[in-house]
Every structure is written in structure tokens, then in C-alpha cells.
Amino acid sequence: MNRRLALYVDKDFMLAGVKPFDTFTPLTAKGYARIPLYFFVDTAANRIFYGDRYQPDFEDNLPDTYGDFLNIILDEKAQYRVFHYTVPVVELLKVVMDDIRREYLTVLGELTNALDPAARIPVAVSWSDGVGEASRKVFTDYLRRIGYDPDDAVFVPTETLALSLFASNHLTAGVHRKVVVMEAFGDDLHYSLIQCYNAASVERTGAHTYPLLGVDSRVNVIATYTVNYVNARRRLLQHKEELEKEYRRHFRFARGWTRQLDTDSRPFVEVKTDFAVERGVDNKVVLKKDEIEQLVTFQVRHVSQSFELFLERESQRPEDVDKIILLGESLRNSAELRAEVSRFGSDKILMSDDRTEYGILDGIFLRKAYQEKPQSAPVAPAMPDFSQTLPPPAATPAGFDTVIISSQLAAGAQLELGWNDRLIRAMFIGNNRFLIVQHFKSQIITGDQFTIDTLLLGQRPVFRNITRNNQPLGDYTPSGVLNVLKKV
């Protein structure tokens, strides 16, 4: 049984999970799947609490509340008081890790009676790009002090995610060689360029972060508009860092104002707000719907342009990218952003969900397994020899299918399709999309990709959205009906 605990640590939350045998199991703490790193110290009761509910209190500078945890633990003077003792802030982490330990023992205890509750727990940690090296060291040093043994290996989250996506057939070896991950778990937008050599070997070759672009575009626009409007008149904030902190604080207000704009029949909404440095002093702001929507359009374009800027930094072109993975609620919930990103190839987009995000942790276990037992690593299916032409259709043995529905195929499945005296072999790569791996006398050739939903023997196929070298060629309808249709 694998006793390792896997953690993903972001600026504001953690994910935890185990994989004692072959099935990954997420761990929660106090019911949180995303375990928040916001704390409240009840000095009267000498108790420590954590949860999302304390984030607004921290942003409003209320006493005895703590956030920005991965940065504040670097401040040796940052302390709190409990039982009349002064304690370093990093000690707040113990209440979280104790709850994770209890869940860990519960899950693994159902599988074995040999667990010692006091035993040290091996742990592998994957870090968000937003967590600096100094914070990582303080965090892992503290884990060692409270009964955990952190692995010294580096687990890049987008690399481990890619391994998990290959294992679950969301990515296909040999087809998805260059993958871009757009991750917006928090307020910032993190990019990664992943080079995929095979299903068991991936490497991040580029990364960059764009601050504040990870927030929903409407929320971002409304928050920044409001803060800038008030600050232009009141001059409460003088520095860029102060403004950015107030933008982040206003994101939670802007989510509520977004709902008001959607439901109020008037062409504008009046809101009142204050700044953290002057709490309780209201400032009135008028949000005009048409102005806000115009700014949102610009913001969405700004986010999609960051994709091109990132690729330019990495000396890549959009057509070089085989898959674009969108991680985070703000990215997957924005129809406007999805439409913008789709101009780089709608078939390239992979939308995440909560289960996809746990692939970061599942991939840790896969990477460790591939390292410790190389024979467990998946082997890519042998690709056909592209230098060899297929035999003419007359030489193809009997045993054809009468109908094949693309959505029922597994990634990597190969078909032979023939009409007149033409023949192609095509590999299914997902989303009703195929890659031609061999051809004989056909106008669509090896390396081309096309989309088709259903194939019927004796019917003329329509190959849609054909691309060659990532350039669109349109649709193609052969002159003859399918006289060869079979899985190979």
C-alpha cells in the first residue's frame, strides 16, 4: 500500500489526496475540498479557526485574522497570541495539517489496521508558481517538525497534471506534443508550456504569470473601475501595490455588483463602497451597463492576447500548440473568453473541472510510480511507418463495419477508410477529430486532421474542418462512397 500523502499548495488554499492502491482519493479538511489558508485566532477562547469566511475579515484588516499565509510566514516578527504565549504565524498551519492527518488516517485506516496515528507521514508537495522558494522552505521545514517527511523531488503541477491527463486518455501520446496550460485558481493567470515526449515523460519548458488576469473579466473590470474612480477623487492610495491590494479586496464586492447589473432593469446601478484604509466611509459609484460591457470586451481580448504574448516569449506560434488546457473557474465559466481562445482552434481546448484539477495530485503518484517502477510507465502504441504506402483497397481483407460513431471511439483508435481506389488510415484524437497517419492516392494526406461525426459504409463521407500544418483547408467530400470502413 502506498502511504504517501500528496499536497498541492497555492497562495490561498491547498489540495490533498492519497492513492493507496490504484485509485486516487481526494482528502478534505472540515469539509473543504479546497482547504483555505485564512485564519482567525479567538484570543478569548484560545482557539484557532480557518476557512473562507475569514478572507473578507483579513482583507478588511480586522484584528486576529490572518491571510496571505505563504508570504506572512517569511516575516519573523509575524506572531499571534494564544494562552498568553506569543507564537510564530507558521504554527497556524498545524490546525489544518491535523485535520488532514485525521482524514488521511480515516481513509487509509479503512484499508489496513496497521496504521500508527503517531507515525510520520511521507508527503510529496507540488507548488503553485505563485509560491516563492523561501516560502516553500519555511513550509516544508515546519511539516518536518510536526510529523511529516516531505519528498525532496520537485513536482511541477502542470507536468503532473499532464501525466494524469495522458493516463485518463484526455491527452494522446504522439498527437499532443506541445500543450499550453492556462491556470487561474486565484487572481493571477499562470501560463505553462509543456513538451510531451510520451505519456510518461513530460517537461515544462516555459512559464509566465500575468497578475490579476485570472479573475473573471466582468468582476475584474467592475472592481478596478470602482477603485480607480474613488481613488481619482479621494487620493487615498498612492502606490501600485496599495491599489493592487484594494483591487483584490474589491473582487468580492464586484461579484455581488455583477449580479445587480444582470437583474436591475435600469441602464445603471448605484453602489457604495469603502477602502480598507478608511473602513466605514462610503463612496458612491455609478456603474453604467453599456460602459462596463465595453470594458469587459476589452478585458477579454486582453486576456486572450496574453496567450499570444506568452507564446511569443517562448518563440512559439499558436499553430504549434496541440492542446490548450483551461484550469480554474473563471476561465471555464467565461463564454466570452472561450470564444476568444477558440480562434486558436476550438478543437484544441480542454476545459477543466474539479476532478481535472485533482489530476495535479494524481500525477504526483504516477510520476513516482514511473520512477520507481519504469515497467509501469505506459508505452505509446507503435505508429505506422509513414514512408510505406497502404495497399490499394482491393487488397484489404473483408470484415468491414457498416457504421462507426466517432464519439464512441477511444483515443488512439485507428480506422481504415476507402473510396474509389483511395485509402487512408486515421487515428482518433478526441472531440470527433482524426489525424491521418497514412494515405494512398487520396487528396487528404498523412498529417492532415479532420472532423467527422458518423461514418457509414456505402455513403459518401464529408471530412470537415480539415487542417494541414495547422492551416485550415475547409471541408472535403470525396467523389465516391465509402467502400472500406473498418477498425484496425
C-alpha positions as CSV (number, residue, x, y, z in Angstrom):
1,M,0.0,0.0,0.0
2,N,1.2,3.5,-0.9
3,R,1.2,5.6,2.3
4,R,2.3,8.8,0.6
5,L,0.2,12.0,1.1
6,A,0.2,14.4,-1.9
7,L,-0.4,18.2,-1.4
8,Y,-0.8,21.0,-3.9
9,V,-0.1,24.3,-2.2
10,D,-1.4,27.6,-3.7
11,K,-1.2,31.1,-2.3
12,D,-4.7,30.9,-0.7
13,F,-5.5,27.2,-0.4
14,M,-4.3,23.6,-0.5
15,L,-5.5,20.3,-2.1
16,A,-4.7,17.0,-0.5
17,G,-5.1,13.4,-1.7
18,V,-3.9,9.8,-1.4
19,K,-3.6,6.8,-3.7
20,P,-3.1,3.8,-1.5
21,F,-3.5,1.4,-4.4
22,D,-4.7,2.2,-7.9
23,T,-7.5,4.7,-7.2
24,F,-6.8,8.3,-6.3
25,T,-8.9,9.7,-3.3
26,P,-9.1,13.4,-2.5
27,L,-8.9,14.4,1.2
28,T,-10.9,17.2,2.7
29,A,-10.5,19.2,5.9
30,K,-13.6,20.4,7.7
31,G,-15.5,19.6,4.6
32,Y,-13.3,21.8,2.4
33,A,-12.0,20.3,-0.9
34,R,-10.0,23.4,-1.4
35,I,-8.6,23.9,2.0
36,P,-8.4,27.6,2.7
37,L,-5.4,29.3,4.3
38,Y,-7.3,32.1,6.1
39,F,-7.3,32.0,9.8
40,F,-9.0,33.6,12.9
41,V,-7.5,33.4,16.4
42,D,-10.1,33.6,19.1
43,T,-7.9,35.1,21.9
44,A,-10.8,34.8,24.4
45,A,-11.3,31.1,23.8
46,N,-7.7,30.4,22.9
47,R,-8.8,28.6,19.7
48,I,-7.8,28.8,16.1
49,F,-10.2,28.6,13.2
50,Y,-9.7,28.5,9.4
51,G,-12.0,28.9,6.4
52,D,-13.2,31.0,3.5
53,R,-15.3,33.1,5.9
54,Y,-12.1,34.8,7.3
55,Q,-10.9,36.1,3.9
56,P,-13.1,39.2,4.0
57,D,-12.1,39.9,7.6
58,F,-8.4,39.7,6.7
59,E,-8.8,41.9,3.6
60,D,-10.7,44.4,5.8
61,N,-7.7,44.5,8.2
62,L,-9.7,43.1,11.2
63,P,-7.7,42.1,14.2
64,D,-6.6,38.5,14.8
65,T,-7.3,37.4,11.2
66,Y,-4.5,36.1,9.0
67,G,-4.2,35.5,5.3
68,D,-1.5,35.9,2.6
69,F,-0.2,33.0,4.6
70,L,2.7,31.9,2.3
71,N,4.1,35.4,2.5
72,I,3.5,36.3,6.1
73,I,5.3,33.2,7.3
74,L,8.5,34.8,6.0
75,D,8.2,37.6,8.5
76,E,9.9,36.6,11.7
77,K,8.0,39.3,13.6
78,A,4.6,38.0,12.5
79,Q,3.1,36.3,15.5
80,Y,-0.2,35.7,17.3
81,R,-1.1,35.2,20.9
82,V,-2.8,32.1,22.4
83,F,-2.9,31.1,26.1
84,H,-0.8,34.3,26.8
85,Y,2.0,32.8,24.6
86,T,3.5,34.6,21.6
87,V,3.6,32.1,18.7
88,P,5.1,32.4,15.2
89,V,2.4,32.6,12.5
90,V,3.6,29.4,10.7
91,E,2.1,27.5,13.7
92,L,-1.4,28.3,12.4
93,L,-0.7,25.6,9.8
94,K,-0.9,22.9,12.4
95,V,-4.7,23.0,12.8
96,V,-5.0,22.4,9.1
97,M,-2.5,19.6,8.9
98,D,-4.0,17.9,12.0
99,D,-7.4,17.8,10.2
100,I,-5.7,16.5,7.0
101,R,-4.0,13.8,9.1
102,R,-7.3,12.7,10.7
103,E,-8.8,12.4,7.2
104,Y,-5.7,10.6,6.0
105,L,-5.9,8.1,8.8
106,T,-9.6,7.5,8.3
107,V,-9.2,6.8,4.6
108,L,-6.1,4.6,4.9
109,G,-7.4,3.0,8.1
110,E,-10.3,1.5,6.3
111,L,-7.8,-0.4,4.2
112,T,-5.4,-1.6,6.9
113,N,-5.3,-1.9,10.7
114,A,-1.5,-1.4,10.7
115,L,-1.5,2.4,10.8
116,D,0.1,4.1,13.7
117,P,-1.6,7.5,14.3
118,A,1.7,8.9,15.6
119,A,3.8,7.6,12.7
120,R,5.5,10.1,10.4
121,I,3.7,10.5,7.1
122,P,5.6,10.7,3.8
123,V,4.4,13.7,1.7
124,A,5.0,15.0,-1.8
125,V,4.3,18.7,-2.4
126,S,3.5,20.4,-5.6
127,W,3.8,24.2,-5.5
128,S,1.9,26.9,-7.3
129,D,4.0,29.3,-9.4
130,G,2.8,32.0,-7.0
131,V,4.6,30.5,-4.0
132,G,8.3,31.6,-3.8
133,E,11.3,29.4,-2.9
134,A,11.7,31.0,0.6
135,S,8.1,30.3,1.5
136,R,8.4,26.7,0.3
137,K,11.4,26.1,2.6
138,V,9.6,27.5,5.6
139,F,6.5,25.5,4.9
140,T,8.4,22.2,4.4
141,D,10.6,22.7,7.4
142,Y,7.5,23.2,9.5
143,L,6.0,20.0,8.1
144,R,9.1,18.1,9.2
145,R,8.7,19.5,12.7
146,I,5.1,18.2,13.0
147,G,5.5,14.7,11.8
148,Y,5.7,14.7,8.0
149,D,8.6,13.7,5.7
150,P,8.5,15.9,2.6
151,D,9.9,14.4,-0.6
152,D,12.9,16.4,-1.9
153,A,11.8,15.9,-5.5
154,V,10.3,18.8,-7.4
155,F,6.7,18.2,-8.7
156,V,5.7,20.9,-11.2
157,P,1.9,21.0,-11.1
158,T,1.3,21.4,-14.8
159,E,3.7,18.5,-15.5
160,T,1.9,16.1,-13.1
161,L,-1.4,17.3,-14.5
162,A,-0.3,16.3,-18.0
163,L,0.7,12.9,-16.8
164,S,-2.7,12.4,-15.3
165,L,-4.4,13.6,-18.5
166,F,-2.4,11.1,-20.6
167,A,-3.3,8.3,-18.1
168,S,-7.0,9.2,-18.4
169,N,-6.9,9.5,-22.2
170,H,-7.7,13.2,-22.3
171,L,-4.3,13.6,-24.0
172,T,-2.9,11.3,-26.6
173,A,0.8,10.4,-26.9
174,G,2.2,11.2,-30.3
175,V,-0.6,13.6,-31.0
176,H,-0.4,16.2,-28.2
177,R,3.3,17.1,-28.2
178,K,3.0,20.8,-27.2
179,V,0.5,21.7,-24.6
180,V,-0.2,25.1,-23.1
181,V,-1.9,25.3,-19.6
182,M,-3.7,28.5,-18.6
183,E,-4.2,28.3,-14.8
184,A,-6.3,30.7,-12.8
185,F,-7.0,29.1,-9.5
186,G,-6.6,32.6,-7.9
187,D,-6.4,36.2,-9.0
188,D,-3.4,35.7,-11.3
189,L,-3.1,33.9,-14.6
190,H,-0.3,31.4,-14.8
191,Y,0.9,30.0,-18.2
192,S,2.9,26.8,-18.7
193,L,4.3,25.4,-21.9
194,I,4.6,21.6,-21.7
195,Q,6.7,19.5,-24.0
196,C,5.2,15.9,-24.1
197,Y,7.7,13.3,-25.3
198,N,5.4,10.4,-24.5
199,A,2.7,9.5,-22.0
200,A,5.2,9.1,-19.2
201,S,7.7,11.8,-20.0
202,V,6.7,15.5,-20.0
203,E,8.6,18.7,-19.2
204,R,7.7,22.2,-18.6
205,T,9.9,24.3,-20.9
206,G,8.3,27.8,-20.3
207,A,6.2,29.6,-17.7
208,H,5.0,33.2,-17.0
209,T,2.5,34.9,-14.8
210,Y,0.2,37.8,-15.6
211,P,-1.1,39.4,-12.3
212,L,-4.8,39.9,-11.9
213,L,-5.8,38.3,-15.2
214,G,-7.1,35.2,-13.5
215,V,-10.2,36.8,-12.3
216,D,-13.5,36.7,-14.2
217,S,-13.3,39.6,-16.7
218,R,-16.5,41.3,-15.5
219,V,-15.5,41.1,-11.9
220,N,-12.1,42.4,-12.7
221,V,-13.5,45.3,-14.7
222,I,-16.0,46.4,-12.1
223,A,-13.5,46.1,-9.2
224,T,-10.8,48.1,-10.9
225,Y,-13.2,50.7,-12.3
226,T,-14.7,51.3,-8.9
227,V,-11.3,51.5,-7.1
228,N,-9.9,53.8,-9.7
229,Y,-13.0,56.0,-9.7
230,V,-12.9,56.5,-6.0
231,N,-9.1,56.9,-5.8
232,A,-9.1,59.5,-8.5
233,R,-11.3,61.7,-6.4
234,R,-10.1,60.8,-2.9
235,R,-6.4,60.1,-3.4
236,L,-6.4,57.5,-0.6
237,L,-3.8,55.2,-2.3
238,Q,-0.5,56.4,-3.7
239,H,1.4,53.3,-4.7
240,K,0.8,50.5,-7.2
241,E,1.0,47.8,-4.5
242,E,-1.7,49.6,-2.5
243,L,-4.0,49.8,-5.5
244,E,-3.5,46.1,-6.4
245,K,-4.3,45.1,-2.8
246,E,-7.5,47.1,-2.9
247,Y,-8.4,45.7,-6.4
248,R,-8.2,42.2,-4.9
249,R,-10.3,43.2,-1.9
250,H,-13.0,44.6,-4.2
251,F,-13.3,41.4,-6.2
252,R,-15.7,40.0,-3.7
253,F,-17.8,43.2,-3.8
254,A,-17.8,43.1,-7.6
255,R,-19.2,39.6,-7.7
256,G,-22.3,40.9,-6.0
257,W,-22.5,44.0,-8.2
258,T,-22.3,41.8,-11.2
259,R,-25.5,40.1,-10.2
260,Q,-27.1,43.5,-9.6
261,L,-26.2,44.6,-13.1
262,D,-27.7,41.4,-14.5
263,T,-31.0,41.7,-12.6
264,D,-31.6,45.5,-12.4
265,S,-33.7,46.8,-15.4
266,R,-32.2,50.2,-15.2
267,P,-29.2,51.1,-17.5
268,F,-27.1,51.7,-14.5
269,V,-26.5,50.6,-10.9
270,E,-25.5,52.8,-7.9
271,V,-23.2,51.1,-5.4
272,K,-21.5,52.2,-2.2
273,T,-18.1,51.1,-1.2
274,D,-15.2,51.9,1.2
275,F,-11.5,51.3,1.2
276,A,-9.6,49.1,3.7
277,V,-7.6,52.1,4.8
278,E,-10.8,54.0,5.6
279,R,-13.4,51.4,6.5
280,G,-16.9,52.7,7.1
281,V,-16.6,55.8,4.9
282,D,-18.9,55.1,2.0
283,N,-18.2,56.4,-1.6
284,K,-20.9,56.3,-4.2
285,V,-20.1,55.0,-7.7
286,V,-22.5,54.7,-10.7
287,L,-21.9,51.6,-12.8
288,K,-23.2,52.2,-16.4
289,K,-24.1,48.9,-18.1
290,D,-23.0,49.9,-21.6
291,E,-19.7,51.3,-20.3
292,I,-19.0,48.2,-18.2
293,E,-19.8,45.8,-21.1
294,Q,-17.5,47.7,-23.4
295,L,-14.7,47.5,-20.9
296,V,-15.4,43.8,-20.4
297,T,-14.9,43.2,-24.2
298,F,-11.5,44.9,-24.0
299,Q,-10.6,42.9,-20.9
300,V,-11.5,39.6,-22.5
301,R,-9.3,40.5,-25.5
302,H,-6.5,41.5,-23.2
303,V,-6.7,38.0,-21.6
304,S,-6.7,36.2,-24.9
305,Q,-3.8,38.4,-26.2
306,S,-1.8,37.3,-23.2
307,F,-1.8,33.8,-24.8
308,E,-0.1,35.2,-27.9
309,L,2.3,37.2,-25.8
310,F,3.2,34.1,-23.8
311,L,3.9,32.1,-26.9
312,E,6.0,34.9,-28.3
313,R,8.1,34.9,-25.2
314,E,8.6,31.2,-25.8
315,S,9.3,31.6,-29.5
316,Q,6.2,29.6,-30.4
317,R,3.2,30.2,-32.7
318,P,-0.4,29.4,-31.9
319,E,-0.4,26.8,-34.7
320,D,2.5,25.0,-32.9
321,V,0.3,24.2,-29.9
322,D,-1.6,20.9,-29.9
323,K,-3.8,21.4,-26.8
324,I,-4.8,24.4,-24.6
325,I,-5.9,23.4,-21.1
326,L,-8.1,25.9,-19.2
327,L,-7.8,25.5,-15.4
328,G,-9.9,27.5,-12.9
329,E,-13.5,28.5,-12.5
330,S,-13.1,32.0,-14.1
331,L,-11.6,30.6,-17.3
332,R,-14.1,27.7,-17.8
333,N,-17.2,29.8,-16.9
334,S,-16.5,32.7,-19.3
335,A,-18.2,32.1,-22.6
336,E,-16.7,35.3,-24.0
337,L,-13.1,34.1,-23.1
338,R,-13.7,30.6,-24.5
339,A,-14.9,32.2,-27.8
340,E,-11.8,34.4,-27.9
341,V,-9.4,31.5,-27.2
342,S,-11.3,29.3,-29.7
343,R,-9.8,31.4,-32.5
344,F,-6.6,29.4,-31.9
345,G,-8.5,26.2,-32.6
346,S,-11.7,25.2,-30.9
347,D,-10.8,21.5,-31.1
348,K,-7.6,22.3,-29.1
349,I,-9.4,23.5,-26.0
350,L,-9.7,21.2,-23.0
351,M,-12.0,22.6,-20.3
352,S,-11.2,21.5,-16.7
353,D,-13.5,20.7,-13.9
354,D,-12.8,20.0,-10.2
355,R,-11.8,16.4,-10.9
356,T,-9.4,17.6,-13.6
357,E,-7.7,19.8,-11.1
358,Y,-7.1,16.8,-8.8
359,G,-5.0,15.4,-11.7
360,I,-2.2,17.6,-10.3
361,L,-2.1,15.3,-7.3
362,D,-2.8,12.1,-9.1
363,G,0.1,12.9,-11.5
364,I,2.5,13.0,-8.5
365,F,1.7,9.4,-7.8
366,L,2.1,8.5,-11.4
367,R,5.5,10.2,-11.7
368,K,6.7,8.4,-8.5
369,A,5.4,5.1,-9.9
370,Y,7.1,5.6,-13.3
371,Q,10.4,6.5,-11.5
372,E,10.3,3.6,-9.0
373,K,8.9,1.0,-11.5
374,P,9.8,2.0,-15.0
375,Q,8.0,-1.0,-16.4
376,S,4.7,0.5,-15.1
377,A,5.0,3.5,-17.5
378,P,2.6,3.4,-20.4
379,V,4.1,2.6,-23.8
380,A,2.9,4.6,-26.8
381,P,1.4,2.4,-29.5
382,A,3.7,1.9,-32.4
383,M,3.0,4.4,-35.1
384,P,2.7,3.2,-38.7
385,D,5.7,3.7,-41.0
386,F,4.7,6.8,-42.8
387,S,7.2,6.0,-45.6
388,Q,5.2,3.0,-46.6
389,T,2.1,3.4,-48.6
390,L,-1.0,1.4,-47.9
391,P,-2.1,-1.4,-50.3
392,P,-4.9,-0.5,-52.6
393,P,-8.5,-1.2,-51.3
394,A,-8.8,-4.4,-53.3
395,A,-6.1,-5.9,-51.1
396,T,-7.8,-5.1,-47.9
397,P,-9.4,-8.2,-46.2
398,A,-13.1,-8.4,-45.6
399,G,-14.7,-7.7,-42.2
400,F,-15.9,-4.1,-42.6
401,D,-18.0,-2.1,-40.2
402,T,-21.3,-0.8,-41.5
403,V,-21.3,2.2,-39.2
404,I,-18.8,3.9,-36.8
405,I,-19.7,6.7,-34.5
406,S,-16.7,8.8,-33.6
407,S,-17.8,9.7,-30.1
408,Q,-17.8,6.0,-29.2
409,L,-14.1,5.5,-30.1
410,A,-11.3,5.5,-27.6
411,A,-8.4,8.0,-28.1
412,G,-5.8,6.4,-30.3
413,A,-8.2,4.1,-32.1
414,Q,-7.4,3.7,-35.8
415,L,-9.7,3.3,-38.8
416,E,-9.2,2.5,-42.4
417,L,-11.4,4.5,-44.8
418,G,-11.6,3.9,-48.5
419,W,-13.5,5.2,-51.5
420,N,-12.9,4.5,-55.2
421,D,-9.2,3.4,-55.3
422,R,-8.2,5.8,-52.4
423,L,-7.4,4.7,-48.9
424,I,-6.5,6.5,-45.6
425,R,-5.7,5.3,-42.1
426,A,-6.8,7.8,-39.5
427,M,-6.2,7.9,-35.7
428,F,-9.0,9.2,-33.4
429,I,-7.6,12.1,-31.2
430,G,-10.8,13.1,-29.5
431,N,-13.8,15.5,-30.0
432,N,-14.7,13.7,-33.2
433,R,-11.3,14.7,-34.6
434,F,-8.9,12.4,-36.6
435,L,-5.3,12.5,-37.6
436,I,-4.3,10.8,-40.9
437,V,-1.3,8.6,-40.3
438,Q,-1.1,7.0,-43.8
439,H,-2.7,7.6,-47.1
440,F,-2.9,6.1,-50.6
441,K,-3.7,8.3,-53.6
442,S,-6.1,10.5,-51.6
443,Q,-6.3,14.3,-51.7
444,I,-6.2,14.4,-47.9
445,I,-2.8,13.2,-46.8
446,T,-0.7,12.0,-43.9
447,G,-0.5,14.6,-41.2
448,D,-3.9,16.2,-42.1
449,Q,-6.6,16.4,-39.4
450,F,-10.3,16.4,-40.0
451,T,-13.6,16.2,-38.1
452,I,-16.4,13.7,-38.8
453,D,-19.2,12.5,-36.5
454,T,-20.5,9.3,-38.2
455,L,-19.1,7.1,-40.9
456,L,-21.5,4.9,-42.9
457,L,-20.4,2.1,-45.3
458,G,-21.8,2.8,-48.8
459,Q,-22.4,6.5,-48.0
460,R,-20.3,9.5,-49.2
461,P,-18.4,11.0,-46.2
462,V,-17.9,14.7,-45.5
463,F,-14.5,15.5,-43.9
464,R,-15.0,18.8,-42.1
465,N,-12.6,21.4,-40.8
466,I,-9.5,19.9,-42.4
467,T,-6.2,21.3,-41.3
468,R,-2.8,20.8,-42.8
469,N,0.3,22.0,-40.9
470,N,-2.2,23.8,-38.6
471,Q,-3.6,25.8,-41.6
472,P,-7.3,25.4,-42.3
473,L,-8.3,23.9,-45.6
474,G,-12.1,23.8,-45.2
475,D,-14.2,20.7,-45.9
476,Y,-13.8,17.9,-48.4
477,T,-16.3,15.4,-49.9
478,P,-14.9,12.6,-52.0
479,S,-16.4,11.7,-55.3
480,G,-17.2,8.1,-54.2
481,V,-18.9,6.4,-51.4
482,L,-17.1,4.5,-48.6
483,N,-16.2,1.0,-49.8
484,V,-13.7,0.4,-47.0
485,L,-14.7,1.1,-43.3
486,K,-13.0,-0.9,-40.5
487,K,-11.2,-0.6,-37.2
488,V,-7.6,-1.6,-37.2
